[in-house]
Amino acid sequence: MNPLKQMFPGHDSLQDRAGDDRFHDECGVFGVFGHPEAANLVYLGLHALQHRGQESAGIVSSNGERLLEEKGMGQVGRVFKRRNLLRLKGRHAIGHVRYSTAGKSALLNAQPFRIDSCKGEIAIGHNGNLVNADQLRRELEAQGSIFRSSSDTEVILHLIAKAPQADLEAAIVHALKQVQGAYSLIFITPDRIIGVRDPRGFRPMALGSAGTAHVLTSESCALDLIDGTFVREVEPGEMVVISGQGLKSYRPFPAAPSAQCIFEHVYFSRPDSFVFGRSVHEVRKAFGRELAREQPVEADVVVPIPDSGVYAALGYAEESKLPLEFGFVRNHYIGRTFIEPRQSIRHFGVKLKLNPVRRLLEGRRIVLIDDSIVRGTTSRKIVAMVRGAGAREVHMRISCAPTIGPCYYGVDTPSRKELIASSHSVEEIRRFIEADSLGYLSLEGMARAAGGAKGYCTACYTNEYPVPIPEEAAVRVGAPPQSR
Ligand code: SF4
């Protein structure tokens, strides 16, 4: 038997789907209140948040009396044309880009979801994942609710519609007190928009302005595109209601220890965003500096794996005093729909995305910097590619701790058994990816770079889940149930 098969049962069969051995982004939300071109601004905002979800996009606007909706499958530029943007009239609008973390990827699951209930018309966009959605859905169905989608977000709408309170804001609070997990939500009604962040603040949300208009956005980078101004972050547990009466802020939920997702700093958020009180670019570079201090190596050059390793590599090079070279050229035009043309030329997925620059690598000792190893299959191919380009030694450095557990709070991770670090030591992973050395940043190093561990969720590195995971959710993603 192939010794690799003996050592890593299962991993050799995990092909990387055209280099798709990555964590996937989650969702992004964007809203504007009080602008004559509200839908156009949301369209631009969604473009800036496209990295958070590419499977579907949608915008709901209010013409002051009714909600108008346009959504479709694919990226923002594909879904919205001049024609459907013109239909989205009104001075208020919200939008959503989606990568499916719960519910299948289909138009029925594309957000924002809009309903007309006894509380009036309302639409919702959600970034995050509810851990008790299955149980709530079963209870609601037993009481006669009929669901149109398989998304956890629709549960919130049903809970709002069934809430005893006639007042919509009170009904939203009543509904959200029943859900558990991660949510940064944006709502629109004919006369207001509302932003809410769950009490632990897993996912980011910022408040901004564009002239006299108010803006809500998953990430501050989207404000730059509309010439907006960053005002502040929406706080964990805060509900912001923006209407003709101005902006009101409420704290309707019991306080809970903050659990902001540290992986937003490692990978998800754009480096030009300000997230959880810090510049993503600065934190990412600080991860690289810490990594250089913790995992030094005798080498000639630091090479980032684009795009995710670039900022950590800058920090590593700065701290180690080694030169930084862009040793890969990335092809930005490979979509998720790529079809391998022939069986005989299969398995070249990573090569489609990355090509090594032989002249920069040949004969040199290379420190490769990436932000994570998921299954290990892609890292293995990249190391082989660098050796194939003539590198003398290949040392892999990872700008976060080993990923040992899946995420239940809105990040699409493979199951526990697919995560190579959940069942293999660093030395075993090194042998699998065939690097000369392998080093991860420690959890302590991550915390130092991100301004202290307090306030962050680090569950995928520690298996300590800040919101208990129901057994059924744990079984679905192949993890043992947690309870605390
Ligand atoms: Fe972020 Fe990991 Fe926590 Fe999920 S489990 S919220 S990816 S830190």
Boltz pocket constraint, residues with backbone or C-beta under 6 A from the ligand:
constraints:
  - pocket:
      binder: B
      contacts: [[A, 202], [A, 259], [A, 260], [A, 261], [A, 262], [A, 263], [A, 264], [A, 405], [A, 406], [A, 407], [A, 408], [A, 409], [A, 410], [A, 411], [A, 457], [A, 458], [A, 459], [A, 460], [A, 461]]
      max_distance: 6.0
